[in-house]
Every structure is written in C-alpha cells, then in structure tokens.
Amino acid sequence: MANASTPLKEPPPGMVEKRGRGLWFTHALMILGVLVIFFPIWLAFVASTVPQAAITHPPMPLLPGDQFLTNYKRALFSGVNVPVATMLLNSLVMAMGIAVGKIAISILSAFAIVYFRFPGRNFFFWLIFITLMLPVEVRIVPTYQVIAGFGMLNSYSGLILPLIASATATFLFRQFFLTVPDELAEAARVDGARPMRFFVDILLPMSRTNIAALFVILFIYGWNQYLWPLLITTDPSMNTVVMGIKQMFPSGDDIADWPVIMATSILAMIPPVIVVISMQKLFIRGLVDSEK
Amino acid sequence: MEKRVTFKGWLLPLLLIAPQLVISGVFFFYPAGEAVWQSLFIPDPFGLSMQYVGLGNFEYLLSDPYYRASFLTTAVFSTLVTLVSMIPALFLAVLADRLVKGAGAYRTMLIWPYAVAPAVAGVLWLFMFNTRIGIVAWYLGLLGYDWNYVLNQNEAMGLVVVASSWGRISYNFLFYFAALQAVPKSVIEAAAIDGARFWRRFFTIVLPLLSPTTFFLLVVNIVYAFFETFGVIHTITSGGPQQATTILVYKVYADGFVGQDLGSSAAQSVILLLVVGLLTVLQFKFIEKRVHY
C-alpha cells in the first residue's frame, strides 16, 4: 500500500477514461452512490430538527424542520439520563487519553527496541508483538475483573488503560525508525550526544507526520469504543457518548425521544468526522500505514 | 532488519520499554492468562469456590447447540459483511478512478461513514428500519411487505449486516481507490490498443493487479466483522430474535455479563483468542510477503 501516499498521476491522454456521455453516466452513478451512502446521516440530521410528533406519525419529513435549537439544547444540557455535554466530555478525555497514551508508550519502546541491544530485547519484542491484534473484546471478563480489583470502575483510567495495551503503534514507529538513516545516529554518537538527546532533538521531530497520522487513527478508535465503556461505566455521569445513546432508549413500550436521540447521534459523530475530513491526507496515510 | 548503529547501555532501554511492558502485563497478559485459567473451572452457584473441570467447559461448549449455532451465525454474518462492504466499495472506486476531475470531492463525501462509530451506525439504521416509525419500514409496508426484524430472523440478520457494512464501504473504498491509482496506466492503454473493452480489461488486468489489496481487505474485514461489530448488534437486535444474530463476541458478553456464566465465557474467550491468533498469523504472512516484493 506504499503507493497510496504518492500524489495522483498526471491524467494520461484520453484513451481509457470516459468522455462525453459516458463521463456523465459515471458522474451520475457516483452521485447516486454518494447519496445512498449519505442517506442515513441525512435522515438522522432531519430527525434532529423536527418535533417528536413529526417522527411518530410516519412517514417522517425528508427536509429539516425548525426545532434544531430546541432539540440540540435539550440534548446537550438535559439529555435523557445525563446531559450529552457530560458524555461528550467523557468521550473527549477517553479518546485523547488513548491517543496520547498509546503514542507515548509506543514511541519510547520502539526507540528502545530499534536503537539499543540489551538483554531480553528479542523476548520483549515478541511479548509486545503478541498483543498486536488481540482486541479487548476477547478478554472482557478477566480485564473487567482486573479493573474492578483496582477500583477503577467508573474512572477515566479504567476507560483508558486497558485500551492502550496494544502493539500496533509500536510496530509503526519501529518500521519508521528502521528507515531513518544510520548516519544520523552515528553523527549524534560521535558528537557525544546522549541517547535521549538524539531522541528528543532528531528522532521526535522526524516522526512528526507519523505521530500526527497515528493520532488521527487512535483518536477515532478511542472515541468510537462501545463495549468497554458499556461494561465499566455503570454511573451515567461517566458514560461516553457513543455508548450512552443506547441507554437513552426507554425499556419497555415507551416511545423513544427520537429528536433528542438523533441529535445525540449527530453530536457523537461530529468530532471524528471533523478530524477525518480536516486531516484527510494524514488520515489516509495513517490508515494505510497502520495496516501495513 | 537491524540497525548497525546502536547506543550503549541496558538500563535506559529497559526503562523506556517498561511502561509498555507493565501496561501489557497488567491489562493484557494477566487477563488473558486468567481467561485460560478460569476456562478450566466452574464456579459454584454462590460464587464462593471454583471446581476444577479440566477441559469440561470446552467439551460442553463444543457440544452445545447454541454455541455451534453462534459459530455458524458468525460465519454467515462475517461472510455477508465482507461481501456487502467490499463489492460496492470496489465498484465506487472503479468509478472514481475513471474520473480525472472530481474524484477528490467524492472521496471526501464517501469518507464520512468511516468516522461514524458502529454503535451510532446501528442507531441510524435502527431508526430507518424501526417497525413502528422507520421510514424505510413504512414504505415497505406501503408496498405490501410486512417488515419486522424484531420477529423475522433473516430480516434481523440482513439489517445488522447492512448496518455493519455501511461504514466499511468507506474504508474499503479508500484502499481500492489508492490501489487503482497505482495501477500503471500504460498497461491499461496497451490492452485498450489491443482492443480489450472496459470490462475485459477490468477482469483480466485490473482485478488480478488488485489481488494483494483484496486479500488484505478480506482479512481485515473478517476481523472487523468478528470483533468490532458488537456495537451494531447490541444497539439493533441484542442478539435476537432467538439468537439469530448472536455472534461469538456477543455471546462472550451475554454469557459472561448477563448470564454470569464465567467458566463458559472464559472458555469462549480462549477459543476467540485462538481464532484471532490464526487470523493474525494469516495477516502477518501476507505482510511479510508484501515487504519482499
């Protein structure tokens, strides 16, 4: 996938791409595809701007109504169990904690593994490697018991720590460090620079793009977590927004407060969407790199 | 690959690697070991003591019709999610690749669903297909189709498959689009000069050239369907009706946290660990191969 980050090629002379009618047809299909893919989001947005009655008497309208401010205010400041603003804050802390924590511990260990020869290096490397792809989903019960044992239920550290135990980021940094020219470390050593000097002054600045790309990926990963927050935040004021939406549905036969729920859904997707769209290039690069 | 130039010392690197090792040890290796350990026991009804049963939990699981059904459900579910998310993505990527102008704008639009959490995607699709107020359900009713995913197992499966695949279309699209952009135009043009029409060129040249991407996406989409779709299932069907959408990960949760059957849940975790391990090896083999060509 190394080619993904190379710039698009110059359009070749028109032999294989479509012109005229065919071109319009391709555009039309593409637009249709985008509309179909986009429809669920549009519908959620419309639902978040109309009164409850417009939804409970189907079919619901397909154009936004005039209740935008009312619904979003209600969601943000009162919500159903807990104000959505609180849940957004929890999600932000969790996503930032996971992104920053994972990057910090992985860049340090990648530095140690690549730039030092020390006893047990290979063993540790394999230990970390084993954690590469095992998601928290497969070890939920024992991990839950560990967190409960530490008294970390309903806490930010309980939300964050188990999810930063993974090796993907370490691998990415290791791959990158291996491509850094040896001369740089050599020069630093000749100059008598200590390893940490080299790390801070040379390696860290060189890793800037990698760090940023990884940050985008990890932020979304953290923000979109569901199962883990569902298990360990029994106190509604610690709920994250992604898991909190489901908690807004009433049990039994009561009718759900759809406008508020859909407003919450929109609020829950805005931060990751902004991150993805605004850092599109970095994001695609990070995505393609981190799957290498 | 190794560095020729390294720094001296052993204390500093150990300190540097310590945070990751401690975190992995406490939150990864210990719980994973605990899962293996617990899978060998059955707790008594009061949770006061544990009785050693050896591989009893596994034997019981593998003979349990519900667990076997869950395996089958997972296989069907992940196959469908992989297909439903990869085929439209490839189609859209081929379209976008044929456009010289505007492809970037379409890409920006198509990225959106990737950022939407599976659980939120579940709520969006639930909203459209809700039996009482869902707009799609309503129009289906108008056409005379009695849509009810709450009772109909196939409809429930269809809904969770579509809701799970939706965000993945964006993801697969990005990879296919990048791969298509990397296909040398000269090869395509040579074929075009030889008179090969578009579809012939696509099946004989482009698709084989895309096979590394396809293989990679197959593996990651299966992993996704196995483990990351919990949110979709939990928000839309909670595993029902009659366990028709209870995939393995959902069952670990349902048995461990709802049913409080810790021994069985731990044994299921161990089986899942093996499945993931297998998939990891598969993916790693593939990565190794790719690094060398």
Contacts between the chains, C-beta under 8 A, distances in Angstrom:
chain1	res1	chain2	res2	distance
A	1	B	175	7.0
A	1	B	178	6.6
A	1	B	179	7.5
A	1	B	213	7.4
A	1	B	216	7.7
A	3	B	178	6.6
A	3	B	179	7.5
A	3	B	181	7.2
A	3	B	182	3.6
A	4	B	175	7.8
A	4	B	178	3.6
A	4	B	179	7.8
A	4	B	181	7.9
A	4	B	182	7.5
A	6	B	182	7.5
A	8	B	181	6.0
A	9	B	181	7.1
A	9	B	185	6.7
A	11	B	100	4.3
A	12	B	185	4.7
A	12	B	189	6.9
A	15	B	189	5.0
A	15	B	192	5.4
A	15	B	193	7.7
A	16	B	185	7.1
A	16	B	188	5.0
A	16	B	189	5.9
A	16	B	192	5.2
A	16	B	201	7.7
A	17	B	98	5.3
A	17	B	99	7.5
A	17	B	100	5.9
A	18	B	98	5.4
A	18	B	99	7.8
A	23	B	99	7.6
A	26	B	95	5.5
A	26	B	98	5.4
A	26	B	99	6.1
A	27	B	99	7.0
A	27	B	102	7.1
A	29	B	95	5.6
A	30	B	92	7.0
A	30	B	95	5.0
A	30	B	96	6.5
A	30	B	99	7.0
A	30	B	106	5.4
A	33	B	88	7.4
A	33	B	91	7.7
A	33	B	92	5.0
A	33	B	95	7.1
A	33	B	110	7.7
A	34	B	106	6.1
A	34	B	109	4.8
A	34	B	110	6.3
A	37	B	109	7.7
A	37	B	110	6.2
A	37	B	112	7.7
A	37	B	113	6.1
A	37	B	166	7.3
A	37	B	169	6.4
A	37	B	170	7.5
A	38	B	109	6.7
A	38	B	112	7.0
A	40	B	113	7.9
A	40	B	121	7.5
A	40	B	124	4.2
A	40	B	125	6.3
A	40	B	127	7.9
A	40	B	128	6.3
A	40	B	166	7.0
A	41	B	112	6.5
A	41	B	113	7.4
A	41	B	116	7.4
A	41	B	124	7.0
A	43	B	124	7.3
A	43	B	127	6.9
A	43	B	128	6.2
A	43	B	135	6.8
A	44	B	124	5.2
A	44	B	127	6.6
A	47	B	127	6.7
A	55	B	133	5.6
A	56	B	132	7.9
A	56	B	133	5.8
A	58	B	132	7.9
A	58	B	133	5.3
A	58	B	134	7.4
A	58	B	135	6.4
A	58	B	138	4.1
A	59	B	135	5.2
A	59	B	138	5.0
A	59	B	139	6.9
A	60	B	133	7.2
A	60	B	135	5.5
A	104	B	19	7.7
A	105	B	19	4.5
A	105	B	20	4.5
A	105	B	23	6.4
A	106	B	20	6.6
A	108	B	16	4.5
A	108	B	17	7.1
A	108	B	19	6.6
A	108	B	20	7.3
A	109	B	16	6.2
A	109	B	17	4.4
A	109	B	19	7.4
A	109	B	20	4.2
A	109	B	21	7.7
A	111	B	16	5.9
A	112	B	12	7.7
A	112	B	13	3.8
A	112	B	14	7.5
A	112	B	16	3.9
A	112	B	17	4.4
A	113	B	13	7.8
A	113	B	17	7.0
A	114	B	3	5.7
A	115	B	3	6.4
A	115	B	6	5.6
A	115	B	7	5.5
A	115	B	13	7.8
A	116	B	6	5.8
A	116	B	7	5.7
A	116	B	9	6.9
A	116	B	10	7.3
A	116	B	12	7.2
A	116	B	13	3.7
A	117	B	6	5.4
A	118	B	9	7.5
A	118	B	10	3.9
A	118	B	13	4.6
A	118	B	14	6.3
A	119	B	10	6.2
A	121	B	13	7.5
A	124	B	17	5.8
A	124	B	21	6.4
A	127	B	21	6.9
A	127	B	24	6.7
A	127	B	29	7.6
A	128	B	20	6.3
A	128	B	21	7.6
A	128	B	24	6.5
A	131	B	24	5.2
A	131	B	28	5.1
A	131	B	29	8.0
A	132	B	280	6.2
A	133	B	223	7.2
A	133	B	276	6.0
A	133	B	279	7.2
A	133	B	280	4.5
A	133	B	283	7.3
A	134	B	28	7.3
A	134	B	32	7.4
A	134	B	273	6.6
A	134	B	276	5.4
A	134	B	277	7.9
A	134	B	280	7.9
A	135	B	227	4.7
A	135	B	228	7.3
A	135	B	276	7.4
A	137	B	227	4.8
A	137	B	228	7.7
A	137	B	230	6.1
A	137	B	249	5.0
A	137	B	252	7.4
A	137	B	272	7.8
A	138	B	227	7.1
A	138	B	249	7.3
A	138	B	252	7.1
A	138	B	269	5.3
A	138	B	272	4.1
A	138	B	273	5.6
A	138	B	276	6.2
A	139	B	28	7.6
A	139	B	31	4.7
A	139	B	32	5.4
A	139	B	35	5.5
A	139	B	269	5.7
A	139	B	273	7.5
A	140	B	252	6.5
A	140	B	253	6.5
A	140	B	256	6.6
A	140	B	257	7.6
A	140	B	269	7.4
A	141	B	35	7.0
A	141	B	38	7.5
A	141	B	252	7.5
A	141	B	256	4.3
A	141	B	257	7.4
A	141	B	262	6.2
A	141	B	265	5.2
A	141	B	266	6.2
A	141	B	269	6.7
A	142	B	30	7.6
A	142	B	31	3.7
A	142	B	32	7.3
A	142	B	34	3.8
A	142	B	35	4.9
A	142	B	38	6.8
A	142	B	266	7.1
A	142	B	269	7.5
A	143	B	27	6.3
A	143	B	31	4.2
A	144	B	257	7.9
A	145	B	31	7.6
A	145	B	34	7.1
A	146	B	26	6.7
A	146	B	27	6.6
A	146	B	30	6.4
A	146	B	31	5.6
A	146	B	34	7.7
A	161	B	23	6.5
A	161	B	26	7.9
A	161	B	27	5.8
A	162	B	27	4.2
A	164	B	23	6.1
A	165	B	23	4.7
A	165	B	24	4.8
A	165	B	26	7.8
A	165	B	27	4.3
A	165	B	28	4.4
A	166	B	28	7.9
A	167	B	24	7.8
A	170	B	20	6.6
A	177	B	3	7.9
A	178	B	1	5.1
A	178	B	3	7.0
A	182	B	3	6.5
A	182	B	4	5.4
A	182	B	5	4.5
A	185	B	3	7.3
A	185	B	5	4.4
A	185	B	6	7.6
A	185	B	7	7.5
A	186	B	5	4.9
A	189	B	5	6.8
A	189	B	7	7.0
A	195	B	7	4.3
A	195	B	9	7.3
A	195	B	12	6.1
A	196	B	12	7.5
A	198	B	7	7.6
A	220	B	115	6.1
A	223	B	117	7.1
A	224	B	117	3.5
A	224	B	118	7.0
A	224	B	119	7.7
A	224	B	120	7.9
A	225	B	117	8.0
A	226	B	117	6.6
A	226	B	118	6.7
A	226	B	119	4.3
A	226	B	230	6.3
A	226	B	231	3.7
A	226	B	234	7.2
A	227	B	230	4.9
A	227	B	231	7.1
A	227	B	234	7.7
A	227	B	253	6.9
A	230	B	234	7.5
A	231	B	257	6.7
A	242	B	117	4.5
A	242	B	119	5.2
A	242	B	120	6.1
A	242	B	231	7.4
A	243	B	119	6.5
A	243	B	231	8.0
A	245	B	119	6.8
A	245	B	120	6.5
A	245	B	123	5.4
A	245	B	235	7.5
A	246	B	119	6.6
A	246	B	123	7.2
A	246	B	234	6.7
A	246	B	235	5.0
A	255	B	132	8.0
A	258	B	127	7.2
A	258	B	133	7.1
A	261	B	123	7.0
A	262	B	127	6.7
A	265	B	120	5.3
A	265	B	123	5.3
A	265	B	124	6.4
A	268	B	117	6.8
A	268	B	120	5.3
A	269	B	115	6.4
A	269	B	116	4.8
A	269	B	117	7.3
A	269	B	120	5.7
A	272	B	115	3.9
A	272	B	116	7.4
A	272	B	117	7.4
A	273	B	112	5.9
A	273	B	115	4.4
A	273	B	116	7.4
A	275	B	115	7.2
A	276	B	111	5.6
A	276	B	112	7.6
A	276	B	114	6.7
A	276	B	115	4.4
A	277	B	108	6.4
A	277	B	111	6.7
A	277	B	112	7.6
A	277	B	115	8.0
A	280	B	107	7.8
A	280	B	108	6.5
A	280	B	111	6.7
A	283	B	111	7.7
A	284	B	174	5.9
A	284	B	178	7.3
A	287	B	171	7.6
A	287	B	174	6.6
A	288	B	174	7.6
A	288	B	175	7.1
A	288	B	178	6.4
A	291	B	216	7.1
A	291	B	220	6.5
A	292	B	287	6.6
